[in-house]
Amino acid sequence: MATSSDILSQAFASAQLGDHRASDAVFRVARSRIVSGEWPAGHRLDLDGIARELNVSQTPVREAVLRLGADGFITKLPYKGAVVRGVESHFVEEVFALRLRLEGLGARLAARWRTDAQLEEVQSILTLATKDAAKHDWDWQADANDRFHLLIAGASGVDETPRILGPLLRHTERFIMMLHLNIGMGEMEHSHQGVVHAIERRDAAGAERAIRSHLVELFVELAAAQDPPATLRLLPEVLSRPELSRVRTALAPGPRT
């Protein structure tokens, strides 16, 4: 994984080229540190210290913190200020309840409405990411995974879907990192391929089923890694009966098969 100084240099190189404002660069550096676990749960953001380290005024730092809060990466606590949000089991469940609804519909619509060019782009990023996953670090794989999911959402024809989905994908990546799970593009190849094949066939029900199966599998891995184990509050309202049975069986006490 790229070091914090690498990320910082790259971010501000882009900013100096005019691609991003200073607040965008601060936001990307801070988000990368949270996703990587460099700033763990409960870490208090020292706004003055961040401004000094990045050699910027407090205004872009405050703007970046507002964006981090809006995306759910941090929370405000009395007498502490802005702190990194932990991996609470109820929050993991919230993210996946939203992703199941949003991406299930998105995949269904993508299968119906995608263009040949959109399908080719999805296939291309998946082929590249799967083939080269072992050559790249987590940041590269996370970006490739984001692009895959966002391309499918974009092919749905519902323009707001990618914007809403983006923060949920970043939360998922943070969960994976903070729970120390080895889940990259290589590990998700089979389930990703199933989604693409259904979209290619214009099988709307199959595309929705495939992406929901992928998300259920990922949720089970995250939920099983939490201590204490996750409890289900929202997902019973979102999952089908077979999906819910699969989750409950996988999370039941005792040896997992």
VENQUI-V773279 format. One line per field, one symbol per residue. ss: DSSP state (a for helix, b for strand, c for the rest). phi: phi as a letter, one per 40 degrees, with the letter a starting at -180 (. if undefined). psi: psi as a letter, one per 40 degrees, with the letter a starting at -180 (. if undefined). Layout:
ss->???
phi->???
psi->???
This chain:
ss->cccaaaaaaaaaaaaacccccaaaaaaaaaaaaaaacccccccbccaaaaaaaacccaaaaaaaaaaaaacccbbbbcccbbbbccccaaaaaaaaaaaaaaaaaaaaaaaaaccaaaaaaaaaaaaaaaaaaaaccaaaaaaaaaaaaaaaaaacccccaaaaaaaaaaaaaaaaaaccccccccccaaaaaaaaaaaacccaaaaaaaaaaaaaaaaaaaaaccccccccccaaaaccaaaaaaaaaaacccccc
phi->.ccccccccccccccccgcacdccccccccccccccgcbcdgccccccccccccfbcccccccccccccccgcbbbbdgbgcbccccccccdcddcccccccccccccccccbccccccccccccccccccbdccbccdccccccdcdccccccccgcccdccccdcccccdccddcccfccbbcccbdccccccccccccfcccccccccccdcccccdccccccbcdcbbbccdcbccccccccccccccchccb
psi->iiidddddddddddddeediiddddddddddddddeedgihehhhgdddddddefiidddddddddddddeediihihedahihhaghddddddddddddddddddddddddeiiddddddddddddddddedeeiadddddddddddddddddedehdeddddddddddddddddddefighadddeddddddddddddefgdddddddddddddddddddddeihiiiihddddediiddddddddddeiiihh.
